[in-house]
């Protein structure tokens, strides 16, 4: 075998590997084939904080223009929201802030806490807000250079706006006639004129399915290795993490 081919075989073909991750199909504005459903943030294909902020705000402003007279449908349908936002990361909160500022009725569905993905970063993780020359077209902005500072400034900015958050997990988003239905765990479904999906791509940790894996001394993410220094530790999993 050619030495180059032999190397490529070792590098890419010899070991088990996952398949290429498929992203949802959407246009450059994040609009999907389902009318009224928009994708923003990392799930749209660009894993950068500034682009997430920009895409969330831009989508919310476009939806504001599209909805036009918001009061008549809200009065006619009672619990019908203008916008349901799935995901409370930077893209979702950025969209929510613009919706609130525009007077739209909205809800943010978040399974954990706002900015949970950033909160799960390792302690003192450097944050690279690229491109450095770009200023997102959003009310929410990022400047901090480390994780702790970033969380602090994001929380401070978000607290200045009355963002309604539903703590639940969205399991299904579907169109029902002239509106969108978002099915939730442990909470009533949301009905909205439009929906923004901002769930990111970080995913959830895998479960072992054994008794005791949710006990307080079991950790699925190591936020700060120093917190475990000097302790006897069992590590489950032989991957790079």
C-alpha positions in Angstrom: 0.0 0.0 0.0 1.2 3.5 -0.8 2.7 5.1 2.4 0.3 8.0 2.1 -2.7 5.7 1.7 -1.5 3.6 4.7 -1.3 6.8 6.9 -4.7 7.9 5.8 -6.1 4.5 6.6 -4.6 4.6 10.1 -5.8 8.1 10.7 -9.4 7.9 9.4 -10.4 4.4 8.7 -8.8 2.0 11.2 -10.7 3.3 14.2 -14.5 3.5 14.8 -15.8 7.0 14.2 -19.2 8.7 14.2 -21.0 9.8 11.1 -21.1 13.4 9.9 -23.5 15.4 12.0 -26.5 16.7 9.9 -27.6 20.2 10.6 -31.2 21.4 10.1 -31.9 22.8 6.6 -32.5 26.5 6.6 -31.9 29.6 4.5 -29.4 32.4 5.3 -32.0 34.0 7.5 -32.5 30.8 9.5 -36.0 30.1 8.1 -36.9 26.5 7.8 -39.4 24.6 5.5 -41.9 24.9 8.3 -43.5 28.3 8.0 -42.9 30.3 11.2 -40.0 28.3 12.5 -36.6 29.9 12.5 -33.2 28.4 13.6 -30.5 30.7 15.2 -27.2 30.3 16.9 -24.8 27.3 16.8 -27.5 25.1 15.3 -27.5 27.3 12.2 -23.9 26.2 11.6 -21.6 28.9 12.9 -20.3 28.1 16.5 -19.2 31.7 17.4 -20.7 33.8 20.2 -21.0 37.0 18.3 -22.7 35.3 15.4 -25.1 33.6 17.8 -26.0 37.0 19.3 -26.4 38.6 15.9 -28.6 35.8 14.5 -30.9 35.7 17.5 -31.5 39.5 17.4 -31.8 39.6 13.6 -34.4 36.9 13.6 -36.4 38.6 16.4 -36.4 41.9 14.5 -37.5 40.2 11.3 -40.3 38.4 13.0 -41.4 41.7 14.7 -41.8 43.2 11.2 -43.6 40.1 9.8 -46.1 39.9 12.7 -47.4 43.5 12.2 -50.5 44.1 14.3 -49.8 41.8 17.3 -52.8 42.7 19.5 -55.7 41.3 17.5 -54.5 37.7 17.4 -53.4 37.8 21.0 -56.9 39.0 22.0 -58.6 36.5 19.8 -56.7 33.4 21.0 -56.0 34.3 24.7 -52.9 32.2 25.4 -51.4 32.5 21.9 -47.9 34.0 22.1 -46.2 36.0 19.5 -43.0 34.0 19.7 -41.8 30.9 21.5 -38.1 30.6 21.9 -36.6 27.2 22.6 -33.2 27.5 24.3 -31.9 30.0 26.8 -28.3 30.4 25.5 -26.8 33.5 24.0 -28.8 33.3 20.8 -32.1 32.6 22.5 -31.7 35.3 25.2 -30.5 37.8 22.5 -33.7 37.0 20.5 -35.8 37.3 23.7 -34.4 40.7 24.6 -35.3 42.1 21.2 -38.8 40.6 21.4 -39.4 42.1 24.8 -38.1 45.5 23.6 -40.5 45.3 20.6 -43.5 44.6 22.8 -43.9 41.0 21.6 -45.4 38.4 23.9 -42.8 35.6 24.2 -41.6 32.7 26.4 -38.1 31.2 26.6 -38.0 27.5 27.1 -34.9 26.4 29.0 -34.2 23.0 30.6 -31.5 24.3 33.0 -30.4 27.9 33.6 -29.9 30.7 31.1 -26.5 30.4 29.5 -26.2 26.9 30.8 -23.7 25.8 28.2 -21.3 28.6 29.1 -21.8 27.9 32.8 -20.6 24.3 32.2 -17.3 25.4 30.7 -14.2 24.6 32.7 -13.2 27.2 35.3 -11.3 30.1 34.0 -11.7 29.0 30.4 -10.5 31.7 27.9 -13.2 33.1 25.8 -12.4 34.1 22.2 -15.0 36.5 20.9 -14.2 36.4 17.2 -14.3 38.1 14.8 -12.7 40.8 17.0 -13.8 43.6 14.6 -17.4 42.5 14.6 -20.1 44.2 16.7 -23.3 42.1 16.8 -26.5 43.9 15.7 -27.9 43.0 19.1 -28.7 44.6 22.5 -26.9 41.8 24.2 -23.1 42.1 23.8 -20.0 40.1 24.9 -16.6 41.5 25.9 -15.2 39.3 28.7 -12.1 37.2 28.1 -12.8 34.4 30.6 -15.8 32.2 31.4 -16.6 33.7 34.8 -16.5 37.3 33.5 -18.6 36.3 30.5 -21.3 34.7 32.7 -21.4 37.7 34.9 -21.8 40.2 32.1 -24.4 38.1 30.3 -26.5 37.6 33.5 -26.2 41.4 34.3 -27.5 42.4 30.8 -30.3 39.8 30.8 -31.5 40.9 34.2 -32.2 44.4 32.8 -35.1 42.9 30.8 -38.2 41.1 31.9 -37.6 37.9 30.1 -40.3 35.2 30.8 -38.7 31.8 31.1 -40.3 28.4 31.3 -38.2 25.7 32.9 -38.9 22.7 30.8 -37.6 20.6 27.9 -39.2 21.0 24.5 -39.8 17.6 22.9 -41.6 18.6 19.7 -42.2 21.7 17.6 -45.0 21.4 15.0 -47.3 23.6 13.0 -51.0 23.4 13.8 -53.1 25.5 11.4 -52.0 29.1 11.7 -49.7 28.7 14.7 -46.9 26.7 16.2 -47.3 24.2 19.0 -44.3 23.5 21.3 -44.7 20.4 23.4 -43.0 20.5 26.8 -42.1 18.0 29.5 -43.8 18.8 32.9 -45.4 21.9 31.6 -48.4 22.8 29.3 -47.7 23.1 25.6 -47.0 26.6 24.2 -48.9 28.0 21.3 -47.2 30.8 19.3 -47.5 32.6 16.0 -43.8 31.9 15.4 -41.0 29.9 17.0 -37.2 30.4 17.3 -35.1 27.4 17.9 -31.8 28.2 19.6 -30.9 25.0 21.3 -27.2 24.9 20.2 -25.3 21.6 19.6 -23.6 20.8 22.9 -26.0 18.0 23.7 -26.5 16.2 27.0 -24.1 13.8 28.7 -24.7 10.1 28.3 -26.3 8.2 31.2 -25.0 4.8 32.4 -28.4 3.7 33.4 -27.2 2.4 36.8 -28.4 3.1 40.4 -26.5 5.9 42.0 -25.4 7.8 39.0 -27.2 10.9 40.1 -25.8 11.0 43.7 -24.2 14.2 44.8 -20.6 12.8 44.5 -21.1 11.8 40.9 -20.2 14.4 38.3 -20.9 14.4 34.6 -18.8 17.5 33.9 -15.6 18.6 35.5 -16.0 22.3 35.9 -12.9 22.8 38.1 -10.4 20.0 38.4 -9.0 21.6 41.6 -12.2 20.8 43.4 -11.3 17.1 43.1 -7.6 17.4 44.0 -6.4 14.9 46.6 -9.4 12.7 46.3 -9.8 9.1 45.3 -11.6 9.2 41.9 -13.1 6.7 39.6 -13.3 7.8 35.9 -15.8 6.1 33.7 -15.0 6.4 30.0 -11.8 6.1 28.0 -12.3 8.9 25.5 -10.3 12.1 25.2 -12.2 13.8 28.0 
